Amino acid sequence: MRYFLFLFSGVFIGLYLSWPGILLSRNWKCFNEIIEKSAEDKISFKAVLEVSPSYLIRGNNKNVTSKLRVVADACFR
């Protein structure tokens, strides 16, 4: 039980340090809007500005984790 507590608190602290806005509801609305618009191929301008050039240069080797990171960086920072 103690290890589970350490694991959970470590994950929570790590997420909060990388994305301090993860606890705000307006940022979750932004996250959900970008996900919905990307399904319809209408990407937000804010999300486009958050994409790093190295992400674009790498080509089509984009997995779900890297896509999630870009969207989370756009909304939670």
C-alpha positions as CSV (number, residue, x, y, z in Angstrom):
1,M,0.0,0.0,0.0
2,R,2.8,2.3,0.8
3,Y,4.5,1.8,-2.6
4,F,1.2,2.5,-4.3
5,L,1.0,5.8,-2.4
6,F,4.5,6.7,-3.4
7,L,3.8,5.8,-7.0
8,F,0.6,7.7,-7.2
9,S,2.0,10.8,-5.6
10,G,5.1,10.7,-7.8
11,V,3.0,10.5,-11.0
12,F,0.7,13.3,-9.7
13,I,3.7,15.6,-8.8
14,G,5.4,14.9,-12.1
15,L,2.3,15.7,-14.1
16,Y,1.7,18.9,-12.1
17,L,5.3,20.1,-12.5
18,S,5.3,19.6,-16.3
19,W,1.7,20.9,-16.8
20,P,0.8,23.3,-13.9
21,G,-2.6,24.0,-15.4
22,I,-3.8,20.4,-15.3
23,L,-6.0,21.0,-12.3
24,L,-8.0,23.9,-13.9
25,S,-11.3,23.0,-15.6
26,R,-11.0,25.7,-18.3
27,N,-7.8,24.0,-19.5
28,W,-9.6,20.6,-19.7
29,K,-12.2,22.3,-21.8
30,C,-9.4,23.5,-24.1
31,F,-8.0,20.0,-24.2
32,N,-11.4,18.5,-25.1
33,E,-12.1,21.1,-27.8
34,I,-8.7,20.4,-29.5
35,I,-9.4,16.7,-29.5
36,E,-12.9,17.2,-30.9
37,K,-11.7,19.6,-33.6
38,S,-8.8,17.4,-34.6
39,A,-11.2,14.6,-35.2
40,E,-13.0,16.9,-37.6
41,D,-9.7,18.2,-39.1
42,K,-10.2,21.7,-37.7
43,I,-7.1,22.3,-35.7
44,S,-6.9,25.2,-33.3
45,F,-4.5,28.0,-34.0
46,K,-3.2,27.8,-30.4
47,A,-2.4,24.1,-30.9
48,V,-0.6,24.9,-34.2
49,L,1.6,27.4,-32.4
50,E,2.6,25.0,-29.7
51,V,4.0,22.4,-32.1
52,S,7.8,22.4,-32.1
53,P,9.7,22.5,-35.4
54,S,11.5,19.3,-34.6
55,Y,8.1,17.5,-34.3
56,L,7.2,18.7,-37.8
57,I,10.6,17.8,-39.3
58,R,10.5,14.2,-38.0
59,G,7.9,13.3,-40.5
60,N,5.0,10.9,-40.2
61,N,6.5,9.0,-37.3
62,K,3.9,10.4,-34.8
63,N,2.4,8.0,-32.3
64,V,-0.4,8.7,-29.9
65,T,1.9,9.6,-27.0
66,S,3.6,12.4,-28.9
67,K,0.2,13.7,-30.2
68,L,-1.1,13.8,-26.6
69,R,2.0,15.6,-25.4
70,V,1.5,18.4,-28.0
71,V,-2.1,18.9,-27.2
72,A,-1.4,18.8,-23.4
73,D,1.4,21.4,-23.9
74,A,-1.0,23.6,-25.8
75,C,-3.6,23.6,-23.0
76,F,-2.0,22.9,-19.7
77,R,1.0,25.2,-19.8
